[in-house]
């Protein structure tokens, strides 16, 4: 019997390409694991009306963790049009399967390291950028509580003078509730405290000098205010670590100008998503940006890039983000030696500069001279 049971979820588009490449590396590394294929993604929505079938949830419940490729998501109206004709007009509504996974398994922490590796031609701001983003993963703007059109009961409650904002609601009633969409930003003190504490604990454990909160409390006074107050309370317990605060809009400018001023960043769901993509851009792009969704008992590991349907099956995209995601999985499993060897192999291939996918080579996808997805994986495996 294998030491580890891993749910294998390629998902959509290039998720299959980068997962196949990563399997080459994991097999060469000699990880004692059983990989169980699990269905997730757009095809299953179109054919079954469910992008996250119950059989997949059952598989996750019987495994130690999951490795996930990429997902395709579309707005509700477009999703409905792509359903199999036999499933249309049956009240089915598309949802993001990865968001649902985060909530079902309470994967409260999204960890996104963004590290520049020496020799990467895409490191235009230097080789010494090393940032880590802690993103709250189950609350905030991505909590999944939305309406369109806006229900009468919700609008009436929001207009109630005792609990809502009657003056502010007048204009929405005038526009007609059938024309109004509402997305919520719901945050708890517990969720804010958990993600802030994890950021500071990480900084203390790994000798990081600062933790910066990314928020917008001057506009989002209640939710942003709660996060800011909680951050300040948590920071008091870590006097040796510098605590900073920045608005989401301002930090998008300051990080481009002075990326070395930042170390560990912490944010709610949507702001964490935004700032982590910015960090990825600082170190070469999404092809170098791994991520982990971590809960108390389970974890799902995924790169931050999308499914890029136009490149699906063409064996051209950069698999390094997915390979580094596997490295994060190894760390979580306690396989520190294998994780270190894997990252060292990636570092060696990038520094050597002989094998470069099209993004690293600065050419169009599929251009002569650019390494394929498979060739990059083989080069990393060879270094092992």
Buried (B, 14 or more C-beta within 10 A) or exposed (E): EEEBBBBBBBBBBBBBBBBBBBBBBBEBBEBEBEBBEBBBBBEBBBEBBBBBBEEBBEBBEEBBBBBBBBBBBEEEEEBBEEBEEEBEEEEBEBBBBBBBBBBBBBBBBBBBBBBBBEBBEBBEBEBEBBBBBBBBBBBBBBBBEEBBEBEEEBBEEBBEEEEBEEEEBEEBBEEEBEEBEBEBBEBEEEBBBBBBBBBBBBBBEEEBEBBBBBBBBEEBEEBBEBBBEBBEBBBEEBEEBBBBBBBBEEBBEBBEEEBEEBBBBBBBBBBBBBBBBBBBBBBBBBBBBBBBBBBEEBBBBBBBBBBBEEBBEBBBBBBBBBBBBBBBBBBBBEBEEBBEBBBBBBBBBBEEEEBBBBBBBEBEBEEEEBBBBBBBBBBBBEBB
